[in-house]
């Protein structure tokens, strides 16, 4: 597992560093050329290259952040909050993330018990799940988010529930995407495991797992092709 983790980090960072170094050389060439005739054209090109450098650096910072969350080394600021308010606050971001071809439907209970969690991390959970759902519905579909109160008793734990005994708040995220086999579903929370054709980072669901377990929660997945 450590070898896979280290290999995945090294691979992703090497790719990002290669992009940064290439564009730095492009900028250097454009700045040198700007000393001659037609400086405006070269400065404009250098500006575009710098934007690519910034984009690659931000992706590297995002990768580091996800690793810190997964390793439980990130700074968290838990507070008592209403999960419904967190969902409402991030709803517009979710709509932009999934695109117009996916419909977002929310059904939020108005009597939710409070939870103790970092609101920023819960927003990241929702965005990561929305991205995965979107990628599973390239032809369009529906992303549903609903909340409710659940009391976990001894019978529920005996039945396989890993949630803490007592009062819990359930957040359920569902999509009408292509689904996955049981073998894939059993591995989705592993760092760097991905089925996406472009490679992906394989950290989205691993980060979700880390955030929810760190907050004292539990996560389970149900899917079929």
N, C-alpha and C positions, 0 to 999 in steps of 0.2 A: 504493500500500500504506500509506504514512504517513497519507494522507487518510482511508482506511478505518479505520485504527487510531485516529486522533484522534477521528474522528466516532463510532466505537463507544464509546470511553471517555467522551466528552462526553455521549452519549445515556444510557448506563447511570448515570453519576454524577448527571446532572440528575434522573433518576427517583428515585434514592436520596435526594438532597438534598430533593426535593419531599416525599417521605414524612416525612423528619426534620422539616422546617419545618412541615408540617401538624400533625404530632403535638405539636410544641413549642407551637403555638398552642392545641391542645386542652388540653394540660397547664396552660397559663397560665389558661385559662378555668375549668378545674376547681379549680385552687388558689384563684382569686379567689372562686369559689362556695363553697369550703370554709370561708371566713371567716363564712358565714351559717349558717342552720339546716341540720341533717343533714350535718355535715362528713364523716362516715365514708363515705357513698356517693360523694361527690366525690373524696375521697382515694383510694378504691379504683379509680375510673375513671382518675384521674391515674396510678396505679401501672401499670395496663394500658397506657396510652399510652406511658409510659416504657419498658415492655418492647418495644413496637413500635419506638421510637427506637433502643434498643440493638440490636435485630435488624437494622435497616436499616444501622446503623453497622458492624456485624460483616460484613454483606454487602459494604459498601464496602471494608472492610479486606481481605476475601478477594479482591476484584477487584484491589486494588492488589498483593497478594501474587502473584497469578497473573501480572500484568503484569511484575513484577520478575523472576519465574522465567523468563518468556518472553524478557525482554530481557537475561537473564543478569546481573542486578544484585543478586540476592538473596544473602544470606549462606549459603554452603553449608559443611557440615562432613563431608566425605567420610571414610569409614573402611572398613577391610577387614571384610567381613561375608559371612555366608552368606545368600543370597537366600531360601532356604527358611525361615529364622528370621523374616525380615521378613514373609513371607506369613502364616506361622502367627500372628504377633503381631497382624496386622490382620484376621485371618479373621472374628472376631466382629463387627467394625465393618462388614465387607463384607456379612455376613448381614443385619444390621440395615438397611443401605443399600438392598439389592436387594429386601427384603421377603419375605414368606412365599410369594408366588406364583412366586418364582424359586428354583430349586435350585442351590446352590453345590457344585461338585465339584472337589476338588484332587488332583493327582497330582504329588508333589514328589520329585525324585530325592534320594537320601540321600548321594550322593557328589559334590555340586556343588563346582566350583572356586570359590574366593573371588572376590569382586568389590570394587572400590573405588568407593563411592558414599555419598551422604547417605541414611541410612535413612528419615528423615522425608520426603524427596522421593520415595523409592521407594514409600512408603506412599501419598503423594498420587497417584502414577501409578496404583496399583492401584485407589484409590477413584474416580478420574476415569473409568477404563476400566469399572469396575463400574456407575457411574451411567449411562454411555452404553449399556451392555448392557441394563440394566434398562429404560431408556426405549424400547429397541427391542423389548422383550418385554412389552407391556402386558397381554397375555393369559396371561403365564406362560411359563416355559421353563427352560433350563439354562445356567448360567454356569460354564465350565470354566477352570481355571488349572493349567498344568503347567510343569515346569522340566526342563532337561536340559543336558548339556555338549555343545558343538559345536566341532569344530576346523575353522577356516576356512583353506583352502589356496589356492594360486594358481588351481586349477581353479574353486573356488567363486567367487572374485573375478571370474574371467573370465566366469563364468555370470551375473554381475550382483549378487552379494552386496556390500553396502556396509559389512559388518562388518570390524573390524580383523583382519588376518591372525594366525592362531595360536589360542590357547585362548579361547573365548567361552562365556558362559552364556546360554542361551535361556530367556526367559520368554514363554509363549504364553497369551493370554487369548482365549477363544472363547465365542460365544453362539449360541443358536438363534433369534435375532431376525429381524426382517423383512428385514435386509440392505440394501444400497444399490447404486446403479448405479455403473458405472466412473467416470462424470463426477463424481459426488458423492465417491467414494472418493479421487479425485485432489485434492480440495480440503479434506478434513477437518482437515488440520493448519494451515490458514490461520487467523490470528487473526480472531475475530468471524464466521467462517463457521458458520452453523447451519441445520439443517433442522427444528428443533423448532418446533411450532406456537405455543408460548408465547414464542418468541424466543430463550430461553437466553442465555448470555453469549458463546458461540462461542469460549471460551478453554480449555475442558476438554482437548481433544486437542492444541491448540497448546501448552499447558503441558506435557503429556506429552512432546511432541516436544522441547521446550526442555530438559527435565530429562534425557532419555536421551542427547541429543546432547552436552550439557554434560558428562555422565559418560563420554563416549567411546564411547557405544553407538550402536546403529542401530535404527531402527524401520521396519517395513513392515506393510501392511495388505492383507488379502484379503477380499473380500466380493462377494456377488452377491444380487440380489433373490430 
